[in-house]
Amino acid sequence: MPQGTIVLFNKSDCVGIIADERGERLPFSGMETQTTDVGQQVIFDVRGAKATNVRAVR
């Protein structure tokens, strides 16, 4: 599973951006995540061009 950091989250649209370990940015939906906190380290799956199943790293 890739690891990354939430770098942006727009509450009004419920979408955000995750930067992965290589610096690539992937969009994600706030509906498919357990956290939306900017700066939070996360692990996630990739489907097409977006991150899914986003989970916080504790």
C-alpha positions in Angstrom: 0.0 0.0 0.0 1.3 3.4 -0.9 1.9 5.9 1.9 1.5 9.7 1.7 0.3 12.9 3.3 -2.9 14.8 2.9 -1.8 18.2 1.5 -5.2 19.8 0.8 -8.9 19.2 1.7 -11.8 21.3 0.5 -14.7 20.7 3.0 -17.3 22.3 0.8 -16.6 19.9 -2.1 -15.5 17.0 0.1 -12.4 16.3 -2.0 -8.7 16.5 -1.3 -5.2 15.8 -2.6 -2.7 13.3 -1.2 1.0 13.6 -2.0 2.6 10.1 -2.1 6.2 9.2 -1.2 7.5 10.2 -4.6 5.7 13.6 -4.5 3.0 12.6 -7.0 -0.4 14.1 -6.1 -3.6 12.1 -6.2 -7.2 13.3 -5.6 -9.4 11.6 -3.1 -13.0 11.8 -1.9 -13.7 12.6 1.7 -16.5 10.0 1.5 -13.8 7.3 1.1 -11.5 8.1 4.0 -11.3 7.9 7.8 -9.5 11.3 8.1 -9.4 14.6 6.2 -6.8 16.4 8.4 -4.2 18.2 6.4 -0.7 17.0 7.3 -2.0 13.6 8.3 0.1 10.6 7.2 -2.1 8.0 5.4 -2.0 4.8 3.5 -4.3 4.2 0.6 -5.1 2.2 -2.5 -4.9 3.6 -6.0 -7.8 3.1 -8.5 -7.2 4.7 -11.8 -6.0 8.2 -11.1 -7.3 8.6 -7.6 -6.7 7.4 -4.1 -9.3 5.3 -2.3 -9.6 3.5 1.0 -7.6 6.2 2.7 -6.6 5.3 6.2 -4.7 7.2 8.9 -1.3 6.0 9.9 -1.1 6.1 13.7 
